[in-house]
Amino acid sequence: MSKKVLVFIENKGGKLRNVSFEALTVANELADGGEVNAVLFGPGATEFVQEVSQYGSNKVYVLEHESLATYTTDAYTQALCQLIEEVEAEVILLGHTAVGKDVAPRVAARLGAGLVSDCTGVELEDGEIVFTRPIYAGKAFQKKVFSQGKVFATLRPNNFELKENLVQAEVIPFQPVIKDLRTIVKEIVRKTASGVDLSEAKIIVSGGRGVKSKDGFKPLQELSEVLGGAVGASRGACDAEFCDYALQIGQTGKVVTPDLYIACGISGAIQHLAGMSNSKVIVAINKDPEAPIFQIADYGIVGDLFEVVPLITEEFKKVLV
Ligand code: FAD
């Protein structure tokens, strides 16, 4: 049965997030002949319509309300609720990002809809949408089917194929009524330096307690720069104050699915694996041959990371720089 699918397009610092385009690709597979629509938020949002059209959207709703210039839970909840009711969307897809995780459950609860979070698979089977999501910190996967009513799903970034599908979208301005805001964003101070966004990075070089100090992260930083990737960390490294918690990967940190994950001095605790075990290729560098990380690694290097990482960096420099 054809479905009306709406995709929440997320703009982070003036750039649309890749996961929004991945969600549009999924939406086109789910719509089954129905409508795929997208929604852009904030003043100046119209300039992104062309980019959104490349991934297949019949209509792009543009909400250029000034209260939507930066994300706030209150304003986005109100705006999204009104839009969904107006367009009668049945399936609403968002990225499993900080924003998606915040706004999806609120809007779903207000509209009495279902929600499946952190989906790693979404398929159409006999006309029904089957959502796959990890449970027990990624040890098992659960399949969910919503046969009736509206459903929201947040999709894990970097987990769905991206397919270009140019459709000349109809642009529809929508003016939500936003009132009684309890929060106003006055300034955004970014904690991490600019660079590749960890949750969407294709290559991650991650450090654990084995890195031993803040300075110990420098060779990892250098390797990630040569590879055009991002630096991540275990909670062990964050707790030891070697790096910022914004880098933490795992059950209580970020969930990542890069093409290449290089774990340096990380033992491989279940809580860390929960955030990275879906990476396409895992390389582990650890001086303990019994470290559990080697059980899930595609390639293992038993050795001292302070010797191995600079050697790898030099080799990559020869071919990449
Ligand atoms: P360790 O376990 O101490 O491992 C350090 C590794 O470095 C060792 O294997 C050692 O052999 C190796 N090493 C040492 N020196 C060198 C060297 N010179 N060269 C090479 N290797 C070296 N953890 C997370 O990562 N993310 C989470 O989100 C998370 N959430 C949690 C939630 C809960 C509720 C709980 C209870 C725990 C959570 N943890 C999380 C913590 C987790 O259980 C582990 O304690 C943590 O992942 C360990 O970090 P680590 O691997 O860096 O440190």
Boltz pocket constraint, residues with backbone or C-beta under 6 A from the ligand:
constraints:
  - pocket:
      binder: B
      contacts: [[A, 207], [A, 208], [A, 209], [A, 210], [A, 211], [A, 233], [A, 234], [A, 235], [A, 236], [A, 237], [A, 248], [A, 249], [A, 250], [A, 251], [A, 252], [A, 253], [A, 254], [A, 264], [A, 265], [A, 266], [A, 267], [A, 268], [A, 269], [A, 270], [A, 271], [A, 272], [A, 275], [A, 285], [A, 286], [A, 287], [A, 288], [A, 291], [A, 303], [A, 304], [A, 305], [A, 306]]
      max_distance: 6.0
